[in-house]
Amino acid sequence: MRRCLLVALCAALPVHAGEFGSLGNLAQDEFRRVSADLGAAASYKGVTPATPLGLTGFDIGLEVSATKVENSQLFALAGAGSQSDLVVPKLHIHKGLMAGLDVGAFVGGIPDLGGALFGAEIRYAFMDDSLTRPALAVRLSGTTTNDLGGVKVRTGAVDLMLSKRFTAVTPYVGVGAVRVVSEASGSGLSRESFNDTRVFTGVNVNLAVINVALEAEKQGDNTTLSAKLGWRF
């Protein structure tokens, strides 16, 4: 467990890569497009099914998400390098509570932009998995970055999730709305604040000694692929 924490903390430390050193080169509309890419990478990815963990349950894993950048040339114009994908490693923990409630949190980073990322969620399953019906849950989540070379991004989201457990395999789907807020300090650019819709699908495979989860998401124009390896019990 200490090794997992070390990996996640290292991922969260700023790495001196592209850090938006030339934000003044962007027009306001261009900053809006960069913010859409950043918001898609920074928004909360649960990479877990709707099925509640229960009072004694935990889901702990090392997770990596890769978001396709749709405005690579604008990242280069802003001094952040010609990014094709934003890779976000994280340490993610979920804890089951009573009455269908789960909470979760992660710490991670965006190494290509030299920044850290943090997020948390609360999820309520108002219908649990059974032999004849799926689990149905609503999730509220939020994330925030530290300054990415003068850019700060915050997101909030609400998602509706559906999953069905088949012994060790639990596929799931979800749909939601994400609020993205981004600010570029000292650049003369105004704050951007907008909503994006998203859909996602995934599968969780629990092999007792190891848990593997894979998820694909479409938020706005951006596609994100995520994978998590850990333990779920």
C-alpha positions as CSV (number, residue, x, y, z in Angstrom):
1,M,0.0,0.0,0.0
2,R,2.9,2.4,0.8
3,R,4.3,1.7,-2.7
4,C,0.9,2.6,-4.3
5,L,0.8,5.9,-2.3
6,L,4.3,6.7,-3.4
7,V,3.4,6.2,-7.1
8,A,0.3,8.4,-6.8
9,L,2.1,11.1,-4.9
10,C,4.9,11.2,-7.5
11,A,2.3,11.4,-10.2
12,A,0.7,14.4,-8.5
13,L,4.0,16.3,-8.2
14,P,4.4,19.0,-10.9
15,V,6.6,18.0,-13.8
16,H,8.3,20.8,-15.7
17,A,6.8,20.1,-19.1
18,G,4.5,22.3,-21.2
19,E,3.1,24.8,-18.7
20,F,1.1,27.4,-20.8
21,G,3.9,29.9,-20.8
22,S,2.3,31.9,-23.7
23,L,-1.3,32.1,-22.8
24,G,-1.4,35.7,-24.2
25,N,-1.2,34.2,-27.7
26,L,-4.7,32.8,-27.4
27,A,-7.9,34.6,-28.3
28,Q,-10.8,34.1,-26.0
29,D,-12.5,31.5,-28.3
30,E,-9.2,29.6,-28.5
31,F,-9.0,29.5,-24.7
32,R,-12.5,28.1,-24.6
33,R,-11.4,25.3,-26.9
34,V,-8.3,24.5,-24.8
35,S,-10.5,24.6,-21.7
36,A,-12.8,21.9,-23.3
37,D,-9.8,19.6,-23.7
38,L,-8.6,20.3,-20.1
39,G,-12.1,19.8,-18.7
40,A,-12.5,16.5,-20.4
41,A,-9.2,15.3,-19.0
42,A,-9.8,16.7,-15.5
43,S,-13.4,15.7,-15.0
44,Y,-14.2,12.8,-12.6
45,K,-13.8,9.2,-13.9
46,G,-15.2,6.8,-11.4
47,V,-14.1,3.6,-13.4
48,T,-16.4,1.6,-11.2
49,P,-19.9,0.2,-11.6
50,A,-23.2,1.5,-10.1
51,T,-23.4,-1.6,-7.8
52,P,-22.9,-0.4,-4.2
53,L,-19.9,-1.8,-2.2
54,G,-21.8,-2.2,1.1
55,L,-20.9,-1.2,4.6
56,T,-17.6,-3.2,4.7
57,G,-16.7,-2.7,1.1
58,F,-13.6,-1.0,-0.5
59,D,-12.4,-0.5,-4.0
60,I,-8.8,0.6,-4.2
61,G,-6.8,0.9,-7.4
62,L,-4.1,2.6,-9.5
63,E,-5.8,4.2,-12.5
64,V,-4.7,5.8,-15.7
65,S,-6.8,7.9,-18.0
66,A,-5.8,9.1,-21.5
67,T,-7.9,11.9,-23.1
68,K,-7.6,12.7,-26.8
69,V,-6.7,16.3,-27.3
70,E,-8.8,18.0,-30.1
71,N,-6.9,21.3,-30.1
72,S,-3.3,20.3,-30.1
73,Q,-2.2,23.3,-32.2
74,L,-3.7,25.7,-29.6
75,F,-1.8,24.0,-26.8
76,A,1.4,24.6,-28.8
77,L,0.4,28.2,-29.4
78,A,-0.1,28.7,-25.7
79,G,3.4,27.3,-24.9
80,A,2.2,23.9,-23.5
81,G,3.7,21.7,-26.3
82,S,1.8,19.9,-29.1
83,Q,-0.2,17.6,-26.9
84,S,-2.0,14.7,-28.6
85,D,-3.2,13.0,-25.4
86,L,-3.4,14.1,-21.8
87,V,-2.5,11.1,-19.6
88,V,-3.7,11.3,-16.0
89,P,-2.4,8.7,-13.4
90,K,-4.3,8.5,-10.1
91,L,-4.6,6.6,-6.9
92,H,-8.4,6.0,-6.5
93,I,-10.2,4.8,-3.4
94,H,-13.9,4.0,-2.9
95,K,-15.6,3.2,0.4
96,G,-19.0,1.7,0.8
97,L,-21.4,3.1,3.4
98,M,-24.9,2.1,4.5
99,A,-28.2,2.2,2.6
100,G,-26.6,2.2,-0.9
101,L,-24.2,5.1,-0.4
102,D,-20.6,5.0,-1.6
103,V,-17.9,7.7,-1.4
104,G,-14.8,8.0,-3.4
105,A,-11.7,10.2,-3.9
106,F,-8.5,10.3,-5.9
107,V,-5.2,12.1,-6.0
108,G,-3.3,12.3,-9.3
109,G,-1.5,14.5,-11.8
110,I,-1.3,15.7,-15.4
111,P,2.5,15.2,-15.9
112,D,2.5,16.6,-19.4
113,L,1.3,20.0,-18.0
114,G,3.1,19.9,-14.7
115,G,0.1,19.9,-12.5
116,A,-1.8,17.9,-9.8
117,L,-5.4,16.9,-9.9
118,F,-7.8,16.0,-7.0
119,G,-11.4,14.7,-7.0
120,A,-14.1,13.3,-4.9
121,E,-17.6,11.7,-5.4
122,I,-20.7,10.6,-3.5
123,R,-22.9,8.0,-5.1
124,Y,-26.3,6.7,-4.2
125,A,-27.7,3.4,-5.6
126,F,-31.5,3.7,-5.2
127,M,-31.8,0.2,-6.8
128,D,-29.3,-2.5,-6.0
129,D,-28.2,-5.5,-8.1
130,S,-30.2,-8.7,-7.8
131,L,-30.8,-11.8,-9.8
132,T,-33.5,-10.1,-11.9
133,R,-32.7,-6.4,-11.9
134,P,-29.6,-4.1,-12.4
135,A,-28.2,-1.5,-10.0
136,L,-29.2,2.1,-10.7
137,A,-27.3,4.9,-9.1
138,V,-26.8,8.7,-9.2
139,R,-23.3,10.2,-8.7
140,L,-22.2,13.7,-7.8
141,S,-18.5,14.5,-8.3
142,G,-16.0,17.3,-8.4
143,T,-12.4,17.9,-9.3
144,T,-9.8,20.6,-9.1
145,T,-6.3,21.1,-10.5
146,N,-3.5,23.2,-9.0
147,D,-2.2,25.9,-11.4
148,L,-1.2,24.4,-14.7
149,G,1.2,27.1,-15.6
150,G,-1.3,29.8,-14.8
151,V,-4.4,27.8,-15.8
152,K,-6.7,26.4,-13.1
153,V,-9.5,24.0,-14.0
154,R,-12.5,22.9,-11.8
155,T,-15.3,20.6,-12.7
156,G,-18.5,19.4,-11.2
157,A,-20.7,16.6,-12.6
158,V,-23.9,14.6,-12.1
159,D,-24.2,11.2,-13.7
160,L,-26.8,8.5,-13.8
161,M,-25.3,4.9,-13.9
162,L,-26.7,1.4,-14.6
163,S,-24.8,-1.8,-14.0
164,K,-25.5,-5.5,-13.8
165,R,-23.3,-8.1,-12.0
166,F,-22.7,-11.5,-13.6
167,T,-20.6,-13.3,-11.1
168,A,-17.1,-11.8,-11.5
169,V,-18.0,-9.5,-14.4
170,T,-20.0,-6.3,-14.0
171,P,-20.6,-4.2,-17.2
172,Y,-22.0,-0.7,-16.7
173,V,-23.1,2.4,-18.6
174,G,-23.7,6.0,-17.7
175,V,-24.8,9.4,-18.9
176,G,-24.2,12.8,-17.3
177,A,-23.5,16.5,-17.4
178,V,-20.3,18.2,-16.6
179,R,-19.7,21.8,-15.6
180,V,-16.2,23.1,-16.5
181,V,-14.7,26.3,-15.1
182,S,-11.2,27.4,-16.2
183,E,-9.2,30.5,-15.4
184,A,-6.0,31.8,-16.8
185,S,-4.3,34.2,-14.3
186,G,-2.3,37.2,-15.6
187,S,-3.2,36.6,-19.2
188,G,-6.0,39.0,-19.9
189,L,-8.3,36.1,-20.8
190,S,-11.7,36.0,-19.2
191,R,-12.9,33.0,-17.2
192,E,-14.6,30.2,-19.2
193,S,-17.6,28.4,-17.7
194,F,-19.6,25.9,-19.7
195,N,-21.5,22.6,-19.6
196,D,-20.7,19.4,-21.5
197,T,-22.7,16.2,-21.8
198,R,-21.0,12.8,-21.5
199,V,-21.7,9.2,-22.0
200,F,-19.5,6.3,-20.8
201,T,-19.4,2.5,-20.6
202,G,-17.2,0.1,-18.8
203,V,-16.6,-3.3,-17.3
204,N,-15.4,-4.4,-13.9
205,V,-13.8,-7.8,-13.5
206,N,-13.2,-9.0,-10.0
207,L,-10.9,-12.0,-9.8
208,A,-10.8,-12.0,-5.9
209,V,-7.0,-11.5,-5.8
210,I,-7.1,-8.6,-8.3
211,N,-9.7,-6.3,-9.7
212,V,-9.5,-4.9,-13.2
213,A,-11.8,-2.1,-14.6
214,L,-11.9,-0.5,-18.1
215,E,-13.9,2.5,-19.1
216,A,-14.5,4.5,-22.3
217,E,-16.0,8.0,-22.1
218,K,-17.2,10.6,-24.6
219,Q,-17.4,14.1,-23.1
220,G,-18.2,16.8,-25.7
221,D,-15.8,16.2,-28.6
222,N,-13.2,14.4,-26.4
223,T,-12.7,10.7,-26.0
224,T,-11.1,9.3,-22.8
225,L,-10.0,5.7,-22.2
226,S,-9.3,4.6,-18.6
227,A,-8.0,1.5,-16.9
228,K,-7.7,0.6,-13.2
229,L,-5.9,-2.2,-11.4
230,G,-6.4,-2.9,-7.7
231,W,-8.7,-4.6,-5.2
232,R,-12.4,-4.6,-4.8
233,F,-14.0,-6.4,-1.8
